Amino acid sequence: MRPVRMVTGFLTVGGWTLASRVMGFVRDAMIAAYLGAGPVADAFWVAFGLPNLFRRFFAEGAFNTAFVPMFSKKLEQGEDAKRFAEDALSGLAAVVLVLSVVAIAGMPVLVLAMAGGFWGDARFDLAVDYGRICFPYIVFISLVALFSGLLNAGGRFMAAAGAPVLLNAGFIAAMVMAARAGWDMGLTLAWATPVTGALQLALVWVAAARMGYALRPRWPRLTPEIRRMLVIAGPAVLAGGVVQINLLVGRQVASFTEGAISWLSYADRLYQLPLGVVGIAIGIVLLPELSRRLGAGDTPGGREAFNRATEFALFLTLPAAVALVVIAVPLVSVLFGRGTFGAEDIGPTALALAIYGVGLPAFVLQKVLQPLYFAREDTRRPFRFALWSMAVNAGVAVGLMPLIGFMAAALATTVAGWTMVWQLWRGTAGMGEAAAVDARLRARVLRMLGASVVMGGVLLALTWALAAALVTPGLRYLALAGLVGAGMAAYGVAALALGAVRLADLRSAVRRRG
């Protein structure tokens, strides 16, 4: 068995995800400049969120947890993996096509379920119109999720990780054309959504064909293998639904404050940058790696993969979390503060960002811990954990809404995230050696925390010193770049001095092939 070079896989996926997130930031900064946090922006974010909500419910939840381990085992054992993949493709395509037709017909009900506070104002009609245009995106992006899982299982990470770059590039190009031609910006963004989905599907289909998997859809068949996949995927799909219910609760709370959905969306974009680069990369690479290791009976290898993935994730996540809390205001002010995104929008967005920052390590640790269950085809316990997390999210969001308004949505997300991590961690107690934390990880986590605290102090001091430059047109971008660069340097020096990382370990991890 030649497993994928894990750290190299992290870096490949992380690098492309970073490119996607940076372009996503450019996209959202342009949306903020053109639409601000007004009714059109709120309506678009709700409409764009609908296909993504169902995509995570049906496609990613099922195929990242059931399809990938099963496909990986077939690849490893030399079975007919292609036919299994075509059966899965045909079934998924049929489900999302039917779902798309039903959703378009019932869009007013979906908008109310997503944002009840829109009822009776201009945002409702706009969100319904935009939603009907955006929703077919689910067909394309769900199939992208399947092809991405196939490519990741085969150790081909580049195309799947690069596909979201097309999404953001398409949005940016559409906005540039709309601004020059005088098109309606809200409608332009809505139509760009399915078009970019088609571009992503074309990219991953070509990559899969080059891998030898030019899949062709056929009439769906409920084969014994598909039945098995559905049994495994069922609880995972429900767990994904729980996560989406958490998001729905948050959007419902926010929808009663005009502009709040946009504030949360812009804050989400900034914390999704490190989450995507680290957490998603870890989850994508770790699941097939653990599936191969455990399938081959390599328990020590599985333990090593889990511990090194956790170490790599926390090394990058802990300082990012501290930075999002400490310099939330400069980040939002400099990156979004232009055009129709005014001073009244900066404070609420920065506050949401800081709250999300506290939850960032939890969101990443979930990506590390869940593959321990999914690689064993155990999706029932994560589903139970997600139900408890949902209850906590709803209790915090609804209970605190009268006291702190829209901030309750962000706080509920963070509290629910840590609740989920605690449950996942407790559940690994019976997994034996493969889920055990080794001495190296325990020692280095404490040192990473120390280095992050040092970096936080440097950022606080520099924020005070650069206060004038951070609000001066022409200088603020340079000042923010200097602030971020100094924070990274401070963390790097502190991490090396405290022994949180050793350059020799990173070099050997990148070179290691098994």
C-alpha positions in Angstrom: 0.0 0.0 0.0 1.3 3.4 -1.0 -0.8 6.0 0.9 -1.0 9.5 -0.1 1.7 11.8 1.2 -0.5 13.4 3.8 1.2 16.7 4.5 1.8 17.2 0.8 -1.9 16.6 0.3 -2.7 19.1 3.1 -0.5 21.7 1.4 -2.0 21.0 -2.1 -5.6 21.3 -0.9 -4.8 24.1 1.5 -2.9 26.1 -1.2 -5.8 25.9 -3.7 -8.3 26.5 -0.9 -6.3 29.6 0.1 -6.4 30.8 -3.5 -10.2 30.2 -3.5 -10.7 32.0 -0.2 -8.6 35.0 -1.2 -10.6 35.3 -4.4 -13.8 34.7 -2.4 -12.7 37.7 -0.2 -12.2 39.8 -3.3 -15.7 38.7 -4.5 -17.3 39.6 -1.2 -15.4 42.9 -0.9 -16.8 43.8 -4.3 -20.3 42.7 -3.3 -19.9 44.9 -0.1 -18.8 47.8 -2.2 -21.7 47.5 -4.8 -24.5 46.3 -2.5 -23.3 47.2 1.1 -25.5 45.6 3.8 -28.8 46.7 2.4 -32.0 44.8 1.2 -30.5 43.6 -2.1 -27.4 42.2 -0.3 -29.5 40.5 2.3 -31.8 39.0 -0.4 -28.9 37.7 -2.4 -27.1 36.1 0.6 -30.3 34.2 1.5 -30.9 33.1 -2.1 -27.2 32.0 -2.5 -27.4 30.2 0.8 -30.4 28.0 -0.2 -28.7 25.7 -2.8 -25.6 25.6 -0.6 -27.7 24.6 2.4 -29.2 21.6 0.5 -25.9 20.8 -1.1 -24.3 20.3 2.3 -27.3 18.3 3.4 -27.4 15.9 0.5 -24.1 15.8 -1.3 -21.2 16.6 1.0 -22.8 14.9 4.1 -23.4 11.7 2.2 -20.4 11.5 -0.1 -17.7 12.7 2.2 -18.7 10.1 4.8 -20.1 7.1 2.9 -19.0 7.3 -0.8 -15.3 8.1 -0.1 -14.5 5.2 2.3 -16.4 2.7 0.1 -14.8 3.9 -3.1 -11.3 4.0 -1.4 -11.7 0.3 -0.3 -12.7 -0.7 -3.9 -9.7 1.1 -5.3 -7.5 -0.6 -2.7 -8.9 -4.1 -3.3 -9.0 -3.8 -7.1 -12.8 -4.1 -7.4 -15.0 -2.4 -10.0 -14.9 1.1 -8.5 -16.0 2.8 -11.7 -19.4 1.0 -11.9 -20.0 1.8 -8.2 -19.2 5.5 -8.9 -21.5 5.6 -11.9 -24.4 4.1 -9.8 -23.8 6.7 -7.1 -23.6 9.5 -9.7 -26.9 8.5 -11.3 -28.7 8.3 -8.0 -27.4 11.6 -6.7 -28.2 13.4 -10.0 -31.8 12.1 -9.9 -32.4 13.3 -6.3 -31.0 16.8 -6.8 -32.9 17.3 -10.1 -36.2 16.5 -8.4 -35.2 18.6 -5.5 -34.4 21.5 -7.7 -37.8 21.4 -9.5 -39.7 21.2 -6.2 -37.6 24.0 -4.6 -38.1 26.4 -7.5 -41.9 25.9 -7.3 -41.9 26.4 -3.5 -39.4 29.2 -3.3 -41.6 31.6 -1.2 -41.9 28.9 1.5 -38.2 28.3 1.5 -37.4 32.0 1.8 -39.7 32.3 4.8 -38.1 29.2 6.3 -34.7 30.8 5.8 -35.5 34.4 6.8 -38.9 34.9 8.3 -38.0 38.5 9.1 -38.2 39.3 5.3 -42.0 38.9 5.3 -43.7 42.2 4.4 -40.7 44.1 3.0 -38.8 44.4 -0.3 -36.2 41.7 0.7 -38.8 38.9 0.4 -39.7 39.4 -3.3 -36.1 39.9 -4.2 -35.0 36.8 -2.3 -37.7 34.7 -4.1 -36.6 35.9 -7.5 -32.9 35.4 -6.9 -33.6 32.0 -5.2 -35.3 30.6 -8.3 -32.3 31.6 -10.4 -29.7 30.4 -8.0 -31.2 27.1 -7.0 -30.2 25.0 -10.0 -26.6 25.5 -8.8 -27.3 22.6 -6.4 -27.4 20.1 -9.4 -23.9 21.1 -10.6 -22.3 21.5 -7.2 -23.6 18.2 -5.8 -22.1 16.4 -8.7 -18.9 18.3 -8.2 -18.9 17.0 -4.6 -19.1 13.4 -5.9 -16.3 13.8 -8.4 -14.2 15.6 -5.8 -14.6 12.7 -3.4 -13.6 10.3 -6.2 -10.5 12.4 -7.1 -9.5 12.8 -3.4 -9.8 9.0 -2.8 -7.4 8.5 -5.7 -4.9 11.0 -4.3 -5.7 13.6 -7.0 -6.4 16.7 -4.9 -5.6 19.6 -7.3 -8.6 19.8 -9.5 -11.1 19.2 -6.7 -9.5 21.9 -4.5 -9.1 24.3 -7.5 -12.8 24.1 -8.6 -14.0 26.7 -6.2 -11.5 29.2 -7.7 -13.7 29.1 -10.8 -16.8 30.0 -8.7 -15.2 33.1 -7.3 -13.5 34.1 -10.6 -16.8 33.8 -12.3 -18.5 36.1 -9.8 -15.7 38.7 -10.1 -15.9 38.7 -13.9 -19.7 39.0 -13.8 -19.6 42.0 -11.4 -16.9 43.7 -13.6 -19.1 43.2 -16.7 -22.2 44.3 -14.8 -20.6 47.5 -13.6 -19.4 48.4 -17.1 -22.6 47.5 -18.9 -25.0 48.9 -16.3 -26.7 45.6 -15.5 -28.7 45.0 -12.4 -26.1 43.8 -9.9 -28.3 41.6 -7.8 -29.7 39.8 -10.9 -26.1 39.5 -12.3 -24.9 37.8 -9.1 -28.0 35.4 -9.1 -27.4 34.3 -12.7 -23.6 33.9 -12.2 -24.4 31.2 -9.5 -25.5 28.3 -11.8 -23.1 29.3 -14.5 -20.1 29.0 -12.2 -21.5 25.7 -11.0 -21.4 24.3 -14.5 -17.8 25.5 -14.9 -16.7 23.7 -11.7 -18.5 20.4 -12.9 -16.7 20.6 -16.2 -13.3 20.9 -14.5 -13.7 18.0 -12.1 -15.2 15.7 -14.8 -12.2 16.3 -17.0 -9.8 15.5 -14.1 -11.8 12.3 -13.3 -11.7 11.3 -17.0 -7.9 11.7 -17.0 -7.8 9.5 -13.9 -9.7 6.8 -15.9 -13.1 7.6 -14.5 -15.1 9.4 -17.3 -18.4 8.6 -15.5 -21.6 8.5 -17.5 -25.0 8.8 -15.9 -27.5 6.0 -16.4 -31.0 5.2 -15.1 -30.7 5.0 -11.3 -30.4 1.5 -9.8 -30.8 0.5 -6.2 -27.9 -2.0 -6.1 -26.8 -3.8 -2.9 -23.8 -1.5 -2.8 -25.9 1.6 -3.1 -28.2 0.3 -0.4 -25.2 -0.2 1.8 -24.0 3.4 1.0 -27.4 4.7 1.9 -27.4 2.9 5.2 -24.1 4.4 6.1 -24.9 7.8 4.6 -28.4 8.1 6.2 -27.3 9.3 9.7 -24.6 11.5 8.1 -27.1 13.2 5.8 -29.3 13.8 8.9 -26.3 15.1 10.8 -25.6 17.4 7.9 -29.2 18.5 8.1 -28.7 19.3 11.8 -25.8 21.6 10.9 -28.0 23.3 8.3 -30.8 23.7 10.9 -28.2 25.5 13.0 -27.5 27.9 10.1 -31.2 28.4 9.6 -31.7 29.3 13.2 -28.9 31.8 12.9 -30.3 33.4 9.8 -33.8 33.5 11.3 -32.4 35.4 14.3 -30.5 37.8 12.0 -33.3 38.4 9.5 -35.2 40.5 12.1 -32.4 43.1 12.0 -31.9 44.8 8.7 -28.3 44.3 7.5 -27.5 41.5 10.0 -27.5 38.7 7.5 -25.0 40.6 5.4 -22.9 41.4 8.6 -22.8 37.7 9.4 -22.0 36.8 5.8 -19.0 39.1 5.6 -17.7 37.9 8.9 -18.2 34.4 7.8 -16.1 35.0 4.8 -13.1 36.1 6.9 -13.2 33.2 9.3 -13.8 30.8 6.5 -10.4 31.7 5.1 -8.4 29.8 7.8 -11.1 27.3 8.2 -11.0 26.4 4.6 -7.3 26.4 4.2 -6.7 24.2 7.3 -9.9 22.5 8.4 -11.3 21.5 5.0 -7.9 20.4 3.7 -7.4 18.2 6.8 -10.8 16.6 6.4 -10.4 16.0 2.7 -7.0 14.3 3.0 -7.4 12.6 6.3 -10.6 10.6 5.6 -9.3 8.5 2.6 -5.9 8.2 4.4 -7.5 6.7 7.6 -9.8 4.6 5.5 -6.8 3.0 3.7 -4.8 2.6 6.9 -7.6 1.0 8.9 -8.8 -1.1 6.0 -5.2 -2.6 5.8 -5.1 -3.2 9.6 -2.4 -0.5 10.0 -3.4 0.8 13.4 -0.1 2.5 14.3 -0.2 4.3 10.9 -3.7 5.4 11.6 -2.7 6.8 14.9 0.3 8.6 13.4 -2.0 10.1 10.7 -4.5 11.4 13.2 -1.9 12.9 15.5 0.1 14.6 12.8 -3.1 16.0 11.2 -4.2 17.4 14.6 -0.8 18.9 15.2 -0.7 20.5 11.7 -4.3 21.8 12.1 -3.7 23.4 15.5 -0.4 24.9 14.5 -2.1 27.0 11.9 -5.5 27.4 13.6 -4.7 28.7 17.1 -2.8 31.8 15.9 -5.5 32.5 13.3 -8.2 32.4 16.0 -6.2 34.8 18.2 -5.7 37.2 15.3 -9.4 37.2 14.4 -10.3 38.2 17.9 -7.5 40.8 18.5 -7.6 42.6 15.1 -11.2 42.1 14.1 -11.9 45.8 13.7 -8.9 46.6 11.5 -9.6 43.5 9.3 -13.2 44.5 8.6 -12.5 48.2 8.3 -9.7 47.9 5.8 -11.0 44.9 3.8 -14.7 45.8 3.5 -14.9 49.5 4.4 -15.6 51.1 1.1 -18.5 52.1 -1.2 -21.9 51.5 0.4 -20.3 49.4 3.3 -20.2 52.3 5.8 -18.9 52.9 9.3 -22.2 51.7 10.8 -21.5 48.2 9.3 -17.9 47.8 10.5 -18.6 47.4 14.2 -21.3 44.7 14.0 -19.3 42.8 11.4 -16.2 42.9 13.5 -18.0 41.8 16.6 -19.4 38.8 14.7 -15.9 38.0 13.4 -14.4 38.0 16.9 -17.1 35.6 18.1 -16.5 33.3 15.2 -12.8 33.5 15.9 -13.3 32.0 19.3 -15.0 29.1 17.7 -12.5 28.6 14.9 -10.4 25.9 16.6 -13.6 24.0 17.3 -14.7 24.1 13.7 -11.3 22.8 12.6 -11.1 20.1 15.3 -14.4 18.7 14.1 -12.8 18.2 10.7 -10.0 16.2 12.4 -12.2 14.1 14.7 -15.0 13.2 12.4 -12.9 11.1 10.0 -12.1 8.8 13.0 -15.8 7.8 12.9 -16.4 8.0 9.2 -13.4 5.8 8.3 -15.1 3.1 10.5 -18.4 3.7 8.7 -19.8 4.9 12.0 -22.1 7.8 11.2 -24.7 7.2 13.9 -22.8 8.6 16.8 -21.8 11.8 15.0 -25.5 12.2 14.2 -26.5 11.9 17.8 -23.8 14.4 18.7 -25.1 16.8 16.1 -28.6 16.6 17.5 -27.3 17.7 20.9 -25.2 20.5 19.2 -28.4 21.6 17.4 -30.3 21.9 20.7 -27.5 24.0 22.2 -27.4 26.2 19.1 -31.1 26.8 19.2 -31.2 27.4 22.9 -28.4 30.0 22.8 -29.6 31.8 19.6 -33.3 32.0 20.6 -32.7 32.5 24.3 -30.2 35.3 23.9 -31.8 37.1 20.9 -33.9 39.4 23.1 -30.8 40.4 25.1 -28.0 40.7 22.5 -29.9 40.8 19.1 -28.2 39.3 16.0 -25.0 38.6 18.0 -26.9 35.6 19.5 -26.6 33.9 16.1 -22.8 34.1 16.0 -22.4 33.2 19.6 -24.7 30.1 19.2 -22.6 28.9 16.3 -19.4 29.1 18.4 -20.9 27.5 21.5 -22.5 24.7 19.4 -19.1 24.1 17.7 -17.3 23.5 21.0 -20.2 21.3 22.2 -19.7 19.1 19.1 -16.0 18.9 19.6 -16.4 17.8 23.3 -18.8 15.0 22.3 -16.6 13.8 19.4 -13.6 13.7 21.7 -15.4 11.8 24.4 -16.6 9.3 21.8 -13.1 8.4 20.7 -12.5 6.7 24.1 -13.4 3.3 22.8 -11.5 3.4 19.5 -8.2 2.2 21.0 -4.7 3.1 19.9 -5.7 4.6 16.5 -7.4 7.5 18.3 -4.9 8.0 21.1 -3.1 11.3 21.5 0.7 10.8 21.6 3.2 12.6 23.8 4.5 14.8 21.0 1.0 16.3 20.3 0.3 16.9 24.0 3.6 18.7 24.5 3.3 20.8 21.3 -0.2 22.0 21.8 0.7 23.8 25.0 3.7 25.4 23.2 1.5 26.5 20.3 -0.9 28.2 22.8 2.1 30.0 24.3 3.3 31.2 20.9 -0.2 32.4 20.0 -0.5 34.4 23.2 2.9 36.1 22.4 1.6 36.9 18.9 -1.6 38.3 20.3 0.4 40.7 22.5 2.4 41.9 19.5 -0.8 42.5 17.5 -2.4 44.5 20.3 0.7 46.7 20.6 1.0 47.2 16.8 -2.8 48.0 16.4 -2.4 50.8 18.9 0.8 52.1 17.2 -0.7 51.9 13.7 -4.1 53.3 14.7 -3.8 56.4 12.5 -2.4 54.6 9.5 -5.1 51.9 9.6 -7.8 54.6 8.9 -5.8 56.7 6.4 -6.8 56.2 2.7 -3.8 54.9 0.7 -1.9 53.8 3.8 -4.5 51.5 5.5 -3.8 48.5 3.1 0.0 48.8 3.7 -0.6 49.1 7.5 -2.9 46.1 7.6 -0.4 44.1 5.6 2.4 45.1 8.0 0.2 44.2 11.0 -0.5 40.7 9.6 3.1 40.2 8.5 4.4 41.2 11.9 1.9 38.8 13.6 3.0 35.9 11.4 6.6 36.6 12.1 6.0 36.9 15.8 4.2 33.6 15.9 6.9 31.9 13.8 9.7 33.1 16.1 7.8 32.3 19.2 6.8 28.8 17.9 10.5 28.0 17.1 11.7 29.4 20.4 9.2 27.5 22.5 9.6 24.2 20.5 6.0 24.3 19.1 7.4 23.2 15.7 10.7 22.1 14.3 11.7 22.8 10.7 13.2 19.3 10.4 9.9 17.7 11.2 8.1 19.6 8.5 10.7 18.8 5.9 10.6 15.1 6.7 6.8 15.1 6.7 6.6 16.6 3.2 9.2 14.1 1.9 7.6 11.1 3.6 5.6 8.8 1.3 4.3 6.2 3.6 
